[in-house]
Amino acid sequence: MNHSDLVALLEGGVNARGGRWADLGAGEGAFTLALADLVGPDAHITAIDKDASALRGISSQFETRVADFTKPLDLHDLDGVVMANSLHFVRDKQPVLEAVRAMLKPGGRLIIVEYGADRGNPWVPYPFTYPQWEKIAARAGFESTKLLHTIPSRWLGSMYAAIAWVPSPLQGRGSG
Ligand SMILES: C[S@@+](CC[C@H](N)C(=O)[O-])C[C@H]1O[C@@H](n2cnc3c(N)ncnc32)[C@H](O)[C@@H]1O
């Protein structure tokens, strides 16, 4: 996948510039860079990965933090979180997703990128298709889950991006 494929996966979920974002399981930052294209230079993006050597490859324009996202991260009031090909490493997704919901503002969004498969392999142990994601996200307290984009993938057939929102008493969905 090239950079424009990555931007295309995320772009339906980002229609406002700026804000505070985190990329959980950022690796070497391919999706961090795609997100940065969409949110612009005034946004603050924290790239988190448990693998310090992967994070060393990330552009210095981003704050980086070596941390395990299954543990408390001390992130609050974020406008958005991206988890690209990282949630499939977690078997029990509910506690992680509840923690992600708590680090987002009311009306904040989680964008996931995942393979369109429900059966894993040693490299992608616990994937989930979009229909499964709708149920997983709802159980963790997200709402208005939506499939954003799907592209073919030579691994496990396809890759999709989806968005889910933290409920907000003030804001209707789809407004940004
Ligand atoms: C397949 S790579 C994806 C990297 C990047 N998001 C991308 O799509 O190009 C998965 C990344 O998630 C990280 N990761 C997996 N479980 C994690 C955890 N519990 N906490 C932090 N990072 C984790 C791995 O270290 C790895 O860098």
Ligand as a Chemical Component Dictionary entry (heavy atoms), coordinates in Angstrom:
data_LIG
# 
_chem_comp.id                   LIG 
_chem_comp.type                 NON-POLYMER 
_chem_comp.pdbx_formal_charge   0 
_chem_comp.three_letter_code    LIG 
# 
loop_
_chem_comp_atom.comp_id 
_chem_comp_atom.atom_id 
_chem_comp_atom.alt_atom_id 
_chem_comp_atom.type_symbol 
_chem_comp_atom.charge 
_chem_comp_atom.model_Cartn_x 
_chem_comp_atom.model_Cartn_y 
_chem_comp_atom.model_Cartn_z 
_chem_comp_atom.pdbx_ordinal 
LIG C1  C1  C 0  1.065  -4.533 12.246 1  
LIG S1  S1  S 1  1.831  -3.230 13.116 2  
LIG C2  C2  C 0  0.901  -1.828 12.535 3  
LIG C3  C3  C 0  1.663  -0.549 12.592 4  
LIG C4  C4  C 0  0.953  0.658  11.984 5  
LIG N1  N1  N 0  -0.233 1.013  12.746 6  
LIG C5  C5  C 0  0.592  0.388  10.552 7  
LIG O1  O1  O 0  -0.551 -0.031 10.289 8  
LIG O2  O2  O -1 1.453  0.575  9.693  9  
LIG C6  C6  C 0  1.170  -3.397 14.768 10 
LIG C7  C7  C 0  1.856  -2.513 15.771 11 
LIG O3  O3  O 0  1.100  -2.561 16.974 12 
LIG C8  C8  C 0  1.993  -2.611 18.049 13 
LIG N2  N2  N 0  1.303  -3.178 19.196 14 
LIG C9  C9  C 0  0.701  -4.388 19.293 15 
LIG N3  N3  N 0  0.165  -4.560 20.494 16 
LIG C10 C10 C 0  0.439  -3.419 21.200 17 
LIG C11 C11 C 0  0.156  -2.989 22.524 18 
LIG N4  N4  N 0  -0.503 -3.778 23.383 19 
LIG N5  N5  N 0  0.578  -1.766 22.910 20 
LIG C12 C12 C 0  1.256  -0.972 22.054 21 
LIG N6  N6  N 0  1.571  -1.334 20.783 22 
LIG C13 C13 C 0  1.164  -2.540 20.358 23 
LIG C14 C14 C 0  3.150  -3.463 17.548 24 
LIG O4  O4  O 0  4.331  -3.244 18.305 25 
LIG C15 C15 C 0  3.267  -2.992 16.105 26 
LIG O5  O5  O 0  4.170  -1.912 15.972 27 
# 
loop_
_chem_comp_bond.comp_id 
_chem_comp_bond.atom_id_1 
_chem_comp_bond.atom_id_2 
_chem_comp_bond.value_order 
_chem_comp_bond.pdbx_ordinal 
LIG C1  S1  SING 1  
LIG S1  C2  SING 2  
LIG S1  C6  SING 3  
LIG C2  C3  SING 4  
LIG C3  C4  SING 5  
LIG C4  N1  SING 6  
LIG C4  C5  SING 7  
LIG C5  O1  DOUB 8  
LIG C5  O2  SING 9  
LIG C6  C7  SING 10 
LIG C7  O3  SING 11 
LIG C7  C15 SING 12 
LIG O3  C8  SING 13 
LIG C8  N2  SING 14 
LIG C8  C14 SING 15 
LIG N2  C9  SING 16 
LIG N2  C13 SING 17 
LIG C9  N3  DOUB 18 
LIG N3  C10 SING 19 
LIG C10 C11 SING 20 
LIG C10 C13 DOUB 21 
LIG C11 N4  SING 22 
LIG C11 N5  DOUB 23 
LIG N5  C12 SING 24 
LIG C12 N6  DOUB 25 
LIG N6  C13 SING 26 
LIG C14 O4  SING 27 
LIG C14 C15 SING 28 
LIG C15 O5  SING 29 
# 
